[in-house]
Amino acid sequence: MQIIQSIRDKGAAITVSVIVLCLIGFVLMDAKQGNNRLFGSLSKNVGKVNGEGITLAEFNKRITIAETQEEQRTGQRPSGVRTNQLREQVWNTVIAEKIFYKEADKLGIIFTPAEFSSILLSNDPANPLLQEQGMTDPTGKLDVAKAQEVLRNFKKLKGDQKEAVNNQVIVPLKLSSIVNKYNGLLGASTYYPKWMQDKDIADNKNFAEISYVAIAYNEIPDSAVIVKDADINAYVKKHAALFKQEAGRVISYVSFSQLPSGEDSVRSRTAVMDLKAPFAADTNAKAFVARNTSVIDFTDAFVPKSRIQSPVADTLTRLSIGEVYGPYVDQGSYVLAKMLGTKQLPDSVKARHILIPTVNPQTGEAVNDDNTAKKLADSLLTAVKAGSDFAALAAQFSSDGSKDKGGDLGFFAYGAMVPEFNDYAFNNPVGSKAVVKTQFGYHVIDITNQTKFEPAYKIAYVAKEITPSDVTITNASLEATQAAGQKDAAELAKYAASKGLSIVQNPAIIKENDFSVGSLQDARQLVRWAFEAKKGEVSEPFNIGDDFIVAAVDRVYKEGVQDAETARSGAEAMVRNEKKAALIKEKLTATPTLETAAKAYNKEVLQAGADSSITFNAQVINGIGIEPKLLGAIFNKTFQSKPTPPIAGNSGVYVVKTNALKAKADEAPEMIAQQKQAKLGAIRSQINNWYEGLRKQATIKDNRSESF
């Protein structure tokens, strides 16, 4: 069935099969490549975790594996933005492994060969063999004999094959197993002692009734308080953990488009329009399309309307035979479309096949030479036409999983199979039999049923991409070069204004290993330049996407704590409130009464707590807000007989007096049990953040920017 699914996926590359890795062997694609991306020795470190180095060779090997897996999954080798994304993913994975495994080693948590074997021989959902075709019995349970064969073959693998299996099978199992053990250990350590339970019950049972005076900070206008850089710096020093920053840059840039101009579009349209009459007159559409180098290839097949990939499909299906429509714009090209014919095609087809493979779909290795495979397929076709049992031949000769069903593929829709298979199945009547070659090998196909016929159309296209001319590109390059000649960021801004260009301000801080800048996705070289440049410096033009980019460094952030300019947005309001609190306290004096405090700012003495909501564990005080300092003072015995001194809170300055401490009625046992479970849940939720905790404690040195 694996080959069937691959055919139905239009031949997309198949995810690496564990079984094939074990039984046939896997050659790690391009394992020896990748050195062209290096800027230094493979033995150098791209980073360190708690003093343990990560070599460039090690890191590149992991990237190569990730790229190979991506190619097998998508059918395309990753490049550009995707390559940068994979590098970032690999980096985070390597960091996580080094941090976590070191912690696990301290606790004696390991993953043994016996444990690995146990998983592969079990029906544990984590067992990758359960996902492989042919590894389970009719009930869906693991075929232990086949699994044991897989294990035996693991031991025989060497070199790249062994490393591939290790990275794609063993490492993920090891990681998930150790993480599960670690989580179990943390979960089992969750403890809510009896004394804490009793204290929480008492804290929730006792409530306070208070009188208070509140003077909000807005009683003093902001203009009355000046926050200097020295004030910001002093605040940052006291709260350094809140104002840490990584090295970074803020840049702005001007873009110069290389996209086709209006003149380029007219030129492209004219070139296509000149082909319209010859296209209509030509009797060999296939040759005409090839001769005129169309960006849309000729397809000698009838296609249902629902499968016509064109913005003008409704118009095209109304064309008469031989009629040419266009030019029209489709995905950046001017297109001519010529109707070649129409016929009725089935909506779905049922067929059976015998596959004689030429290559292994996972490794690309030859299985049969082309001539041998074709001769066998031709012989089988002759036998089928002579009356031989198709199902028996499929069971004996086919390499596909459908052989157990006599080669029956069931019904499939148009486009579900690879093109050659699809075209034969939908363009020939029931009963047709033939040998068809695809990327998998030679198929002996027998069409057994077709349903729901509808109109289909054969259309030829001549398409020319709308491309920028040399003049357009040269002009953009010259304009960018002139902009790059400005001496600093201020001059670049003036130059842009004089030319009617917009300076793009990128407010986000760029980090040293970033690969995108705002909407500029593949901008790694621009980021590298920004970290080598000084504040105000203007770059040479960078060719990014469809634009030339000229950038300037607006700000430079050094690793450490933020300076006053950077920290002001986050600290100014807090510092201002501190200054206002000092002024309010000065007016209230150090030991005010509720009455004198109220009189000083023409306020009322207010009451709260009669609703029994003010408990020691309360998050919010009704009528006041979130003020933890007040809660501490309210339940401080010192202030149960006299007012507090002025307390600077989150929203203002408060003077409070506790009038009474009272006890609520005993809560039902069920409620106490719920509260206990809620507390345990809160403790466990904190445990779930264990990795972030470990990462914060780790010393991580990132030198990737020196190599990438």
C-alpha positions in Angstrom: 0.0 0.0 0.0 3.0 2.3 0.4 3.5 2.6 -3.3 -0.3 3.2 -3.8 -0.2 6.1 -1.4 2.9 7.5 -3.1 1.2 7.3 -6.5 -1.9 9.1 -5.0 0.4 11.8 -3.7 1.4 12.5 -7.3 4.8 11.1 -6.7 5.9 13.4 -3.9 9.0 12.1 -2.1 8.1 9.6 0.6 9.0 10.0 4.3 11.9 7.8 5.3 10.6 4.4 6.1 12.1 2.7 9.2 11.7 -0.7 7.6 13.6 0.3 4.5 16.3 1.9 6.7 16.7 -1.4 8.5 16.2 -4.0 5.8 17.5 -2.2 2.6 19.7 0.5 4.1 19.6 4.2 3.8 22.2 6.4 2.1 22.2 9.8 3.7 21.8 12.2 0.8 24.3 14.9 0.3 26.0 13.9 3.6 29.3 15.0 2.2 28.0 18.3 0.9 27.4 21.5 2.7 31.0 22.6 3.1 30.3 25.5 0.7 28.3 27.3 3.4 31.3 27.3 5.8 33.2 30.4 6.7 35.8 28.7 9.0 37.2 25.5 10.3 34.8 22.6 11.0 36.5 22.1 14.3 35.6 25.6 15.6 32.7 26.0 18.0 29.4 27.7 16.9 28.4 27.9 20.5 28.7 26.5 24.0 26.3 25.3 26.6 27.6 25.4 30.2 31.1 25.3 28.8 30.4 22.3 26.5 31.2 23.2 22.9 29.1 22.7 19.8 31.4 22.2 16.9 30.6 23.5 13.4 31.0 20.0 12.1 28.5 18.6 14.5 26.1 21.5 13.8 26.4 21.1 10.0 25.8 17.4 10.2 22.5 18.0 12.1 21.5 20.6 9.5 22.2 18.2 6.7 20.0 15.6 8.3 17.2 18.2 8.8 17.6 19.3 5.1 17.5 15.7 3.9 14.3 15.0 5.9 12.7 18.2 4.6 13.6 17.1 1.0 12.1 13.7 1.5 8.9 15.2 3.0 8.4 17.9 0.4 10.3 16.7 -2.6 12.3 20.0 -2.7 15.7 20.8 -1.3 15.2 23.7 1.2 16.9 27.0 0.4 16.8 30.6 1.4 14.4 31.4 4.2 13.6 27.7 4.9 17.3 26.9 5.3 17.6 29.6 7.9 14.5 28.3 9.7 15.9 24.8 9.8 19.2 26.2 11.2 17.3 27.9 14.0 15.3 24.7 14.7 18.4 22.6 14.8 20.1 25.2 17.1 17.2 25.1 19.6 17.1 21.3 19.5 20.9 21.0 20.2 20.6 23.5 23.0 17.7 21.7 24.6 19.4 18.3 24.3 22.6 19.5 26.0 20.8 21.3 28.8 18.3 18.5 29.4 20.6 15.5 29.1 23.1 17.0 31.5 20.3 17.5 34.1 19.0 13.9 33.4 22.5 12.5 33.9 22.7 14.2 37.4 19.6 12.3 38.3 20.7 9.0 36.8 18.0 9.0 34.2 19.2 7.0 31.2 17.9 5.2 28.1 19.2 1.7 27.8 19.5 -0.6 24.8 17.1 -3.0 26.6 14.6 -0.2 26.9 14.9 0.6 23.2 14.4 -3.1 22.2 11.4 -3.3 24.6 9.7 -0.3 22.9 10.3 -1.7 19.3 8.8 -5.0 20.4 5.8 -3.5 22.0 2.4 -2.0 21.1 3.4 1.2 22.8 2.0 4.1 20.7 5.6 5.5 20.7 6.8 2.5 18.7 7.6 3.9 15.2 7.3 0.4 13.7 3.5 0.5 14.3 3.3 3.3 11.7 5.0 1.1 9.0 3.1 -0.8 6.4 3.4 -4.6 6.8 4.5 -4.4 10.4 1.2 -5.2 12.0 -1.1 -8.2 12.0 -4.8 -8.0 10.8 -5.8 -6.8 14.3 -3.4 -3.8 14.1 -1.0 -5.4 16.7 2.7 -5.5 16.1 4.1 -8.5 14.2 6.8 -9.4 16.7 8.8 -11.6 14.4 9.2 -8.8 11.8 10.1 -6.4 14.6 12.8 -8.7 15.8 14.2 -8.8 12.3 14.3 -5.0 12.3 16.3 -5.1 15.5 18.8 -7.6 14.1 19.3 -5.4 11.1 19.9 -2.3 13.3 23.0 -4.0 14.6 24.4 -4.6 11.1 24.2 -0.9 10.0 27.4 1.1 9.7 28.5 4.6 8.8 25.9 6.9 7.3 23.2 4.3 7.5 23.8 3.8 11.2 23.9 7.5 11.8 20.7 8.1 9.9 18.8 5.4 11.9 20.3 6.8 15.1 19.1 10.4 14.3 15.7 9.5 13.0 14.7 6.6 15.2 16.9 6.1 18.3 17.5 9.8 19.3 13.7 10.7 19.2 12.9 7.6 21.3 15.6 8.4 23.8 14.5 12.0 24.1 10.8 11.1 24.6 11.6 8.3 27.1 13.9 10.5 29.3 11.5 13.4 29.2 8.7 11.2 30.3 10.8 9.8 33.2 11.8 13.3 34.2 8.2 14.6 34.1 7.1 11.6 36.1 9.8 12.3 38.7 8.8 16.0 39.0 5.1 15.0 39.1 5.8 12.5 41.9 7.7 15.2 43.8 4.7 17.6 43.9 4.0 18.0 47.7 1.4 20.1 49.5 2.4 19.7 53.2 -0.3 19.6 56.0 1.0 22.7 57.7 0.7 24.7 54.5 -2.8 23.3 53.9 -3.8 24.4 57.5 -2.3 27.8 56.9 -4.1 28.3 53.6 -7.4 27.2 55.2 -6.9 29.7 58.1 -5.9 32.5 55.7 -9.0 31.9 53.6 -11.2 31.7 56.7 -10.1 35.0 58.3 -11.2 38.2 56.7 -10.6 41.9 57.5 -12.8 45.0 57.6 -10.9 48.2 57.0 -11.0 51.9 56.8 -8.7 53.7 54.3 -7.9 56.8 52.5 -6.6 56.6 48.9 -4.7 59.4 47.1 -4.3 58.4 43.4 -1.1 59.3 41.6 -3.1 61.4 39.1 -3.8 63.9 41.9 -0.4 65.2 40.9 -0.1 66.2 37.2 2.7 64.5 35.2 4.1 67.9 34.3 4.9 68.5 38.0 7.4 65.6 38.0 10.6 65.6 35.9 12.1 62.1 35.2 15.7 62.5 34.3 18.0 59.9 32.7 19.8 59.6 36.1 16.4 58.6 37.7 15.9 56.0 35.0 19.4 54.6 35.4 18.9 54.4 39.1 15.6 52.5 38.7 17.2 50.1 36.1 20.1 49.4 38.5 17.6 48.4 41.3 15.6 46.3 38.9 18.3 45.0 36.6 16.6 41.6 35.9 13.7 43.5 34.3 15.9 45.5 31.9 18.3 42.9 30.5 18.9 43.1 26.8 20.7 41.1 24.1 22.9 42.8 21.6 20.8 44.1 18.8 20.4 46.7 16.0 17.5 48.9 14.8 17.7 49.8 11.1 15.8 51.7 8.5 16.1 51.2 4.8 15.1 52.3 1.3 14.1 49.8 -1.4 14.5 50.1 -5.1 12.3 47.7 -7.1 13.6 45.4 -9.8 10.1 44.4 -10.7 9.0 44.9 -14.3 8.0 48.4 -15.2 5.0 49.5 -17.2 7.2 49.5 -20.3 8.4 46.0 -19.6 4.8 44.8 -19.3 3.9 46.4 -22.6 6.9 44.8 -24.2 6.0 41.3 -22.9 2.4 41.7 -24.0 3.4 42.8 -27.5 5.7 39.8 -27.8 2.9 37.4 -26.9 0.3 39.2 -29.0 2.6 38.8 -32.0 2.3 35.0 -31.5 -1.5 34.9 -31.5 -2.2 34.6 -35.2 0.6 32.1 -35.9 -0.6 30.0 -32.9 -4.1 29.9 -34.3 -2.9 28.9 -37.7 -0.4 26.3 -36.6 -1.6 22.7 -36.7 1.0 21.2 -34.3 0.3 22.9 -31.0 2.9 20.8 -29.1 5.7 21.8 -31.4 4.6 25.5 -31.4 4.6 25.6 -27.6 8.1 24.1 -27.4 9.4 26.2 -30.2 8.3 29.4 -28.5 9.7 28.4 -25.1 6.4 28.8 -23.2 6.7 28.8 -19.4 3.6 26.5 -19.3 4.5 23.2 -20.8 2.3 21.4 -23.3 0.1 18.7 -21.8 -1.5 16.2 -24.2 -4.4 15.4 -22.0 -8.1 16.3 -21.5 -8.7 18.1 -18.2 -12.0 18.6 -16.4 -13.1 22.2 -15.9 -12.6 21.9 -12.1 -8.9 21.1 -12.8 -8.1 23.9 -15.2 -5.7 26.2 -13.3 -6.6 29.5 -14.9 -8.3 32.7 -13.7 -10.3 32.7 -16.9 -11.4 29.0 -16.9 -15.0 29.9 -17.6 -14.0 31.7 -20.7 -11.6 29.0 -21.9 -14.2 26.3 -21.7 -16.5 28.2 -24.0 -13.9 28.5 -26.8 -14.6 26.7 -30.1 -12.1 24.2 -31.4 -9.0 26.0 -32.8 -9.9 29.3 -31.2 -7.2 31.3 -29.3 -7.9 33.5 -26.4 -5.6 36.1 -24.9 -3.3 37.6 -24.0 -4.4 37.5 -20.4 -2.3 37.8 -17.2 -1.8 34.7 -15.1 0.8 34.5 -12.2 3.1 37.1 -13.7 2.9 35.9 -17.3 1.0 36.9 -20.4 -0.8 33.8 -21.7 -2.4 32.7 -24.9 -4.8 29.7 -24.7 -5.9 27.5 -27.7 -8.8 25.0 -27.5 -7.6 21.8 -29.1 -10.6 19.5 -28.3 -13.2 18.4 -25.8 -14.5 15.0 -24.7 -16.3 13.3 -21.8 -14.1 12.1 -19.0 -15.0 10.1 -15.8 -15.0 11.8 -12.5 -13.3 8.7 -10.9 -11.7 5.5 -12.2 -11.3 2.1 -10.7 -8.2 0.2 -11.8 -5.7 -2.5 -10.9 -2.0 -2.7 -11.6 1.1 -4.8 -11.3 4.2 -2.7 -10.5 7.6 -3.8 -11.7 9.9 -1.3 -10.0 13.0 0.3 -11.4 14.1 2.2 -8.3 13.5 2.1 -4.5 11.3 5.1 -3.8 13.0 5.8 -0.5 16.7 5.6 -1.4 16.6 6.2 -5.2 18.7 3.0 -5.6 18.2 0.9 -8.7 16.1 -2.2 -8.1 15.8 -3.5 -11.7 17.4 -2.1 -14.8 15.0 -0.4 -17.1 15.2 -3.0 -19.9 14.6 -6.0 -17.6 11.6 -4.3 -15.9 10.0 -3.3 -19.2 10.4 -6.8 -20.7 8.8 -8.4 -17.6 5.9 -5.9 -17.7 5.4 -6.5 -21.4 5.3 -10.2 -20.8 2.8 -9.9 -18.0 0.6 -7.7 -20.2 0.7 -10.3 -22.9 -0.3 -13.0 -20.4 -3.2 -10.8 -19.1 -4.5 -10.2 -22.5 -4.3 -13.9 -23.2 -6.6 -14.6 -20.2 -4.2 -15.2 -17.3 -5.4 -14.4 -13.8 -4.5 -10.8 -13.2 -4.8 -11.1 -9.4 -2.5 -14.1 -9.3 0.1 -12.4 -11.4 -0.1 -9.3 -9.1 0.4 -11.4 -6.0 3.4 -13.1 -7.6 5.2 -10.2 -9.4 4.0 -6.8 -8.1 6.1 -4.9 -5.6 3.2 -2.8 -4.4 1.1 -3.4 -1.3 -2.0 -3.7 -3.5 -0.7 -7.1 -4.6 -2.5 -8.7 -1.6 -5.8 -7.4 -3.2 -5.0 -8.6 -6.6 -3.5 -5.3 -7.6 -6.8 -3.5 -7.0 -6.4 0.2 -6.3 -10.0 1.0 -5.8 -11.6 4.2 -7.1 -9.5 7.3 -7.3 -10.2 10.9 -8.5 -8.7 12.8 -11.4 -5.2 14.0 -10.4 -4.8 11.6 -7.5 -2.2 9.5 -9.3 1.2 10.5 -10.8 0.6 12.1 -14.2 1.4 9.2 -16.5 -0.8 6.8 -14.5 -3.6 9.4 -14.3 -3.5 10.3 -18.0 -3.8 6.7 -19.1 -6.6 5.8 -16.6 -8.8 8.7 -17.4 -8.2 9.0 -21.2 -8.9 5.3 -22.0 -12.1 3.3 -21.8 -13.0 0.5 -19.3 -11.3 -2.7 -20.3 -8.1 -1.0 -21.6 -4.9 -2.6 -20.6 -1.4 -1.3 -21.1 2.1 -0.9 -19.8 2.8 2.6 -18.5 6.1 3.9 -17.1 6.2 6.3 -14.1 8.9 7.4 -11.7 8.3 4.1 -9.8 8.8 1.8 -12.7 6.5 0.0 -15.1 2.8 -0.6 -14.3 0.7 -3.1 -16.0 -2.7 -1.3 -15.8 -6.2 -2.7 -16.2 -9.1 -0.2 -16.2 -12.0 -1.9 -14.5 -14.6 0.8 -14.0 -15.4 4.6 -14.6 -18.1 6.8 -13.2 -19.7 10.2 -13.4 -18.7 11.4 -16.9 -18.3 15.2 -17.4 -16.8 17.5 -20.1 -13.1 17.7 -20.3 -10.9 20.0 -22.4 -7.5 19.8 -24.1 -6.0 23.3 -24.1 -2.6 24.4 -25.2 -0.9 27.4 -23.6 1.8 29.8 -24.8 3.0 31.8 -21.8 5.7 34.4 -21.5 6.8 35.7 -18.1 6.6 39.4 -17.6 10.3 40.1 -16.8 12.2 43.3 -16.0 14.4 44.5 -18.8 18.1 45.1 -18.4 17.3 48.8 -18.4 14.9 48.4 -15.4 17.4 46.5 -13.4 20.2 48.8 -14.3 18.2 51.9 -13.3 17.3 50.3 -10.0 20.9 49.4 -9.4 22.1 52.9 -10.2 19.5 54.5 -7.9 20.5 52.2 -5.1 24.2 52.9 -5.6 23.5 56.6 -5.4 21.6 56.1 -2.2 24.4 54.0 -0.8 26.8 56.9 -1.4 25.2 59.0 1.4 27.5 59.5 4.3 25.1 58.7 7.2 21.5 57.8 8.1 20.4 61.5 8.2 21.7 62.1 4.7 20.1 58.9 3.5 16.7 60.1 4.8 17.2 63.5 3.1 18.1 61.8 -0.2 15.1 59.5 0.0 12.8 62.5 0.6 14.3 64.4 -2.3 13.6 61.5 -4.6 10.1 60.9 -3.3 11.1 57.6 -1.7 9.9 56.2 1.6 12.3 55.3 4.4 11.0 52.0 6.0 11.5 52.2 9.7 11.9 48.8 11.2 11.1 49.3 14.9 11.9 45.7 16.0 15.3 45.0 17.4 17.3 42.7 15.1 19.2 40.0 16.8 22.6 38.7 15.7 21.3 35.4 14.3 18.1 36.7 12.7 17.6 36.0 9.0 14.6 38.3 8.4 14.1 42.0 8.8 10.4 43.0 8.9 9.0 42.0 5.5 12.5 41.2 4.1 12.5 37.4 4.6 15.9 36.3 3.2 18.0 39.0 4.7 20.8 37.2 6.4 23.5 39.2 4.7 21.8 42.5 5.7 21.8 41.3 9.3 25.4 40.4 9.2 26.3 43.8 7.8 24.2 45.6 10.5 26.3 43.9 13.3 29.5 44.9 11.7 28.5 48.5 11.1 28.5 51.5 13.4 25.5 53.7 14.3 24.5 55.9 11.4 26.5 53.9 8.8 24.9 53.4 5.4 25.1 50.0 3.6 26.0 49.1 0.1 23.0 47.8 -1.9 21.8 44.3 -1.0 19.8 42.3 -3.5 16.9 40.9 -1.5 13.9 39.4 -3.2 12.7 41.8 -6.0 14.5 44.8 -4.5 17.8 46.5 -4.0 18.0 47.5 -0.3 20.1 50.3 1.1 20.0 50.4 4.9 21.2 52.5 7.8 21.9 51.6 11.4 19.7 53.8 13.6 20.5 52.3 17.0 23.1 49.9 18.5 22.1 47.8 21.6 24.9 46.3 23.6 24.4 43.1 25.6 23.7 43.9 29.3 21.2 46.2 30.9 19.3 48.9 28.9 20.5 52.5 29.0 18.2 55.3 30.0 17.0 56.0 26.4 16.1 52.4 25.8 14.6 51.7 29.3 12.6 54.9 29.5 9.5 53.5 27.8 9.3 50.7 30.4 10.6 52.5 33.4 9.4 56.1 33.1 5.9 55.6 34.5 7.2 53.6 37.5 9.8 56.3 38.3 7.2 59.0 37.9 4.9 57.3 40.3 7.7 56.9 42.8 8.4 60.6 42.6 4.7 61.4 43.0 4.5 59.0 46.0 7.3 60.9 47.7 5.5 64.2 47.2 2.2 62.7 48.5 3.9 61.2 51.6 5.7 64.4 52.3 2.3 66.2 52.5 0.7 63.5 54.5 3.6 63.3 57.0 5.1 60.1 58.4 2.3 59.3 60.9 -1.0 60.6 59.6 -4.4 59.7 60.9 -7.2 58.7 58.5 -8.8 62.1 59.1 -5.7 64.1 58.5 -4.8 62.1 55.4 -8.3 62.6 54.1 -8.2 66.4 54.8 -4.9 66.9 53.2 -6.3 65.9 49.8 -10.0 66.5 50.4 -10.8 62.8 50.3 -13.3 60.7 52.2 -12.5 57.9 54.7 -13.8 54.8 53.0 -14.6 51.3 54.2 -14.1 47.9 52.6 -14.3 44.2 53.6 -17.8 43.9 54.9 -18.4 41.4 52.1 -15.7 39.2 53.7 -13.7 39.3 50.5 -10.5 40.7 52.1 -8.5 37.6 53.0 -4.7 37.2 53.1 -4.8 35.2 49.9 -7.1 37.6 48.0 -5.8 38.8 44.7 -7.9 41.9 44.4 -9.4 44.2 47.1 -12.8 45.3 46.0 -13.0 49.0 45.4 -9.2 49.3 45.4 -7.6 46.8 43.0 -4.5 44.8 43.0 -2.5 46.1 45.9 -0.4 43.3 47.6 1.4 45.8 49.9 -2.0 46.8 51.4 -2.9 43.1 52.1 0.4 42.7 53.9 -0.3 45.7 56.1 -3.9 44.9 56.7 -3.0 41.5 58.3 0.0 43.0 60.2 -0.8 43.0 63.9 1.0 46.4 64.2 -1.7 48.2 62.2 -4.8 46.6 63.8 -4.8 49.3 66.5 -3.5 52.3 64.6 -3.3 53.5 61.0 -0.5 52.5 58.7 2.1 55.1 57.6 1.5 56.1 54.0 1.9 53.1 51.7 3.0 53.6 48.0 0.9 51.1 46.0 0.4 50.4 42.3 -2.2 53.1 41.8 -1.7 55.6 44.5 -0.7 56.2 48.2 -2.9 54.6 50.9 -3.4 55.0 54.6 -5.2 52.0 56.1 -6.5 50.9 59.5 -7.8 47.4 60.2 -11.1 47.7 62.1 -11.7 44.1 62.7 -10.5 40.6 61.9 -13.4 38.1 61.6 -13.8 34.4 60.8 -16.0 33.0 58.1 -18.2 30.0 58.8 -16.4 26.7 58.3 -16.4 25.6 54.6 -17.8 22.3 53.5 -15.3 19.4 53.3 -16.0 19.3 49.5 -15.0 22.9 49.1 -11.8 22.4 51.1 -11.0 19.4 48.9 -11.5 21.4 45.8 -9.2 24.1 47.1 -6.6 21.5 47.8 -6.8 20.2 44.3 -6.6 23.7 42.9 -3.4 24.4 44.9 -1.9 21.1 43.7 -2.8 22.0 40.1 -1.2 25.4 40.5 2.0 23.7 41.8 2.0 21.2 38.9 1.5 24.0 36.4 4.7 25.6 37.6 6.5 22.3 37.2 5.5 22.2 33.6 7.8 25.2 32.9 10.9 23.2 34.0 12.7 23.5 30.7 12.5 27.3 30.7 13.8 27.2 34.2 16.8 25.0 33.2 17.5 27.2 30.1 17.6 30.4 32.2 20.1 28.8 34.6 22.3 27.6 31.7 25.2 29.7 30.3 24.7 29.7 26.5 27.2 31.2 24.1 26.0 31.7 20.6 28.7 32.2 17.9 26.7 31.1 14.9 26.9 34.5 13.3 30.6 33.9 12.7 29.9 31.0 10.4 26.5 31.7 8.9 
